[in-house]
Amino acid sequence: MTPFLVRRTAHGLVVVAGVVILTFVIARVVPGDPASSWVGPHASAAQLRAARHTLGLDRPLPVQIWRYFRGVVTGDWGVAITTHRPVLSDLGTRAPASLELVGAALLLALAAGVPAGLLAARWRGAAPDLLVRLAAVFGVSMPSFWFALILQLVFFQRLHLLPVSGQYDPALDTTHPLSTHVHMPLVDSLVSGNWPVFTSALTHLVLPAIVVAAYPGGIIARMVRAAVLDTLGEDHVRMVRALGFAERTVFARYALKPALNPVVSVTALVFAYSLANTFLVEAIFDWGGLGSYAAAAIQSLDTPAIVGVTLFIALVYVAANLAVDIAQAALDPRIKLR
Amino acid sequence: MSDTVLVDSDLAPPGSVVTLLRRNPLLAAAAALGLLLVLLALFAPLIAPHPADAGSATHPLDTFLPPSLHHLFGTDPVGRDMFSRVLYGTRISLAVAAVVIALSIVVGVPLGVAAGALGGVVDTVLMRITDIFLAFPALLLALAFASVLTPSVTNATIAISVTWWPWYARLARGQAASVAGRPFIASCRALGLSPARTLLRHVLPNSLTPIIVQASADVGGVILTAAALSFLGVGAQDPTPEWGLLVNQGQAYFTTQWWLVTFPGAAILLTALVFNLLGDGLRDVLDPRRVVGRA
C-alpha cells in the first residue's frame, strides 16, 4: 500500500503545483498589464510605476511565481475587488451553500441514475433501455441555465408549487431564528430541530437540485449501464448463470457489486463539474454559494475572485480524485499494481 | 447500440453506410438531424424570413410580439424576429464547435502521437501537462481564460480550445502507444523507414478512429460550453445572435415574454442532443471498447 500511496500523493502534488502556475498565468500573464487595470485609465506614468512595484510586477517572473505560490500556500489569495474582503474568507462563507446544493444534487443523481442504469442493463435493447439512454442523453445535453429558467416558469409562475429564490423563507428568521453551525440551512435546522426552517429549506432546494442533478444523473445512468454490461460478460457471471441462479440473483449479487467501483469514481469526478455548473444556476435561484459569487465576479471583472474560485474548485477536484484512487486501491488490490 | 449488434456487423461482410444506418435507427436519425442543422446554418440567409434581424436592426412597432405565423418564435424587445435570430445562431454555435475541435485535434493529436510513440521523457512531460489542464472542469478553465480576455465569440473560442486540446492529446497518446507496440510497426523499423515516416504514414492513420468518434461526441459539449460563456457575459456580445446570449437577454422578460428564453434554449438543447446521440452511435459502431463517455 505505502509505495502506491506515496507515488499517488506525489503525483497529486505535482498536479496541484501545475494548477497554481496555470492560475498564475490566467491572473497575471494573460490580462496584459494588471497594473494598468489596477490604477485605472487616467493614471500618470509615475502612478503606474508605483502600482507595478506594489503588485511586484517589476520583479523577474520566477520571483513573481514564487510569491504567488507562497501566497496560495499561506492563505493569502488576494483581495476581491468587489467585496473588499480576502478572497479566501469569501470562499469560506460561500462554499457551504454550494456544497449543500451539489451534495443534494448528487444524491438525487445517484438515486435516479443507479436504478435507471440497472434497468437499462437488465433489459438491454428493449424499451426500458432505450428510454433510459434517451433520458441520459437529455440530461447530458441540457443547458443548465435554461433548464433552471424553464423550471421556474413552470413550477413557480404557472403552478405556484415551489419557491425559486433563496435557501429558505427569510420571514422565518423572525419567528424561528436559525442557529448556524455549518452555514447549511438544511443541516443547521435539522441539528437544532428547527422544523419550519427545515421544510422551507427543503422546498427551496428541490428545483436547483434537480437542475444541477441533470448532468451527473445522465452520466451515472450511462456509467452503471456500461459497467453492469461489462461485468455480465465476465467469466464469474457466466459461471453463476450456468449454475442456474435466477437472473435477479445474478444481477443483485454478482453483477452490481463489481460495477459499483467505476460509479464511485465517476461520482467524484462529476462533483467538481457540478460545482462549476453552479456558476450558471445559483444566480438564477438567488442561491448564496460559490456559483453566484463567481457569476458576480465575472460580471464585474473581479480577477482575484475569479481566479480564487477557479483554484478552489480545481483543488477540490484534485483532492477528490486522490481520495477516490486511494479508496479504490484499498478496496481492490489489483489497482496498486498498475 | 448493443454488443449483439456489433457482433452481427463484425461477422457480416463489410456493409455499406446504408446497412450500417439501417441497423442503428438512432444513429441514422441523429445523422439526418445533424445534417439538417448544418444545412440550416449554411443556408440561414436564404431561409430566414428577416435576415437583417440577425444584426442590429430595430422595428419599434413590432416589439414583444408573441409567436405567430408571421413571427414563428415571436419578436424581441427591439422588434427583431426571434426565428431569424435563432436560425443565425446555428451558424455561430456550429462554427465555434468546428473551430474548437479542429484546433484541439491539430494541437493535441500530433503531441499525443509523438508522446505515445516515442515514450520516455517527452511522454512523461506531456502527460503531466495534460494532467494539469484536466484538473479543471472544462467550463471552469474556459471561463477563467475568457474572463481575462475581451469578451467576443473569437476569444471564447480560443478560451475553450485552450481547455479542450489535452483530451485529444491523451486519446491520441493512448492509441499511438498501442499501435506502436504492434508487429507491423516493428517491421516498418526493420525495413529501415525513418521514424518520422513511420509516425506519419503508419502510426497516425491507425490512431484516428477514436479521435473521429470523440470529435463528433464533443460537438455537443463545446456548444454547451460556448453558450454558457455567452450566458455569463464573457462570450458573444450584442447584437450577435448567439443562443446563450439570447437566453441571457431574454431572462429579464421571461415571466411574461416566455418565447425570448424558450426558443434559443431549446435550440441549444436540441443541437447538443443531436450531436451527443451521433457521437454515442458512432462510438458503439466504430469503437466498441470505449463504452463510457468522459465525465
Chai-1 contact restraints between the chains, C-beta under 6 A:
chainA,res_idxA,chainB,res_idxB,connection_type,confidence,min_distance_angstrom,max_distance_angstrom,comment,restraint_id
A,V15,B,D131,contact,1.0,0.0,6.0,A-B,restraint_1
A,V15,B,I132,contact,1.0,0.0,6.0,A-B,restraint_2
A,V15,B,A135,contact,1.0,0.0,6.0,A-B,restraint_3
A,G18,B,I132,contact,1.0,0.0,6.0,A-B,restraint_4
A,V19,B,I132,contact,1.0,0.0,6.0,A-B,restraint_5
A,V19,B,A135,contact,1.0,0.0,6.0,A-B,restraint_6
A,L22,B,I132,contact,1.0,0.0,6.0,A-B,restraint_7
A,I26,B,A144,contact,1.0,0.0,6.0,A-B,restraint_8
A,I26,B,V148,contact,1.0,0.0,6.0,A-B,restraint_9
A,V30,B,V148,contact,1.0,0.0,6.0,A-B,restraint_10
A,P31,B,V148,contact,1.0,0.0,6.0,A-B,restraint_11
A,R124,B,S2,contact,1.0,0.0,6.0,A-B,restraint_12
A,G125,B,S2,contact,1.0,0.0,6.0,A-B,restraint_13
A,V137,B,N276,contact,1.0,0.0,6.0,A-B,restraint_14
A,V137,B,L277,contact,1.0,0.0,6.0,A-B,restraint_15
A,V140,B,N276,contact,1.0,0.0,6.0,A-B,restraint_16
A,S141,B,G220,contact,1.0,0.0,6.0,A-B,restraint_17
A,S141,B,L269,contact,1.0,0.0,6.0,A-B,restraint_18
A,S141,B,A272,contact,1.0,0.0,6.0,A-B,restraint_19
A,S141,B,L273,contact,1.0,0.0,6.0,A-B,restraint_20
A,S141,B,N276,contact,1.0,0.0,6.0,A-B,restraint_21
A,P143,B,L224,contact,1.0,0.0,6.0,A-B,restraint_22
A,P143,B,A227,contact,1.0,0.0,6.0,A-B,restraint_23
A,P143,B,G265,contact,1.0,0.0,6.0,A-B,restraint_24
A,P143,B,I268,contact,1.0,0.0,6.0,A-B,restraint_25
A,F145,B,F231,contact,1.0,0.0,6.0,A-B,restraint_26
A,W146,B,V247,contact,1.0,0.0,6.0,A-B,restraint_27
A,W146,B,G265,contact,1.0,0.0,6.0,A-B,restraint_28
A,L149,B,F254,contact,1.0,0.0,6.0,A-B,restraint_29
A,L149,B,V261,contact,1.0,0.0,6.0,A-B,restraint_30
A,Q157,B,T255,contact,1.0,0.0,6.0,A-B,restraint_31
A,I219,B,A295,contact,1.0,0.0,6.0,A-B,restraint_32
A,M223,B,V292,contact,1.0,0.0,6.0,A-B,restraint_33
A,A226,B,V291,contact,1.0,0.0,6.0,A-B,restraint_34
A,A226,B,V292,contact,1.0,0.0,6.0,A-B,restraint_35
A,V266,B,A295,contact,1.0,0.0,6.0,A-B,restraint_36
A,L269,B,A295,contact,1.0,0.0,6.0,A-B,restraint_37
A,V270,B,A295,contact,1.0,0.0,6.0,A-B,restraint_38
A,A272,B,P137,contact,1.0,0.0,6.0,A-B,restraint_39
A,Y273,B,P137,contact,1.0,0.0,6.0,A-B,restraint_40
A,A276,B,P137,contact,1.0,0.0,6.0,A-B,restraint_41
A,A276,B,L139,contact,1.0,0.0,6.0,A-B,restraint_42
A,A276,B,L140,contact,1.0,0.0,6.0,A-B,restraint_43
A,L280,B,A228,contact,1.0,0.0,6.0,A-B,restraint_44
A,I298,B,S147,contact,1.0,0.0,6.0,A-B,restraint_45
A,I298,B,L232,contact,1.0,0.0,6.0,A-B,restraint_46
A,Q299,B,G233,contact,1.0,0.0,6.0,A-B,restraint_47
A,I306,B,A144,contact,1.0,0.0,6.0,A-B,restraint_48
A,I306,B,S147,contact,1.0,0.0,6.0,A-B,restraint_49
A,T310,B,L140,contact,1.0,0.0,6.0,A-B,restraint_50
A,T310,B,A144,contact,1.0,0.0,6.0,A-B,restraint_51
A,I313,B,L140,contact,1.0,0.0,6.0,A-B,restraint_52
A,A314,B,A135,contact,1.0,0.0,6.0,A-B,restraint_53
A,A314,B,F136,contact,1.0,0.0,6.0,A-B,restraint_54
A,Y317,B,A135,contact,1.0,0.0,6.0,A-B,restraint_55
A,V318,B,A135,contact,1.0,0.0,6.0,A-B,restraint_56
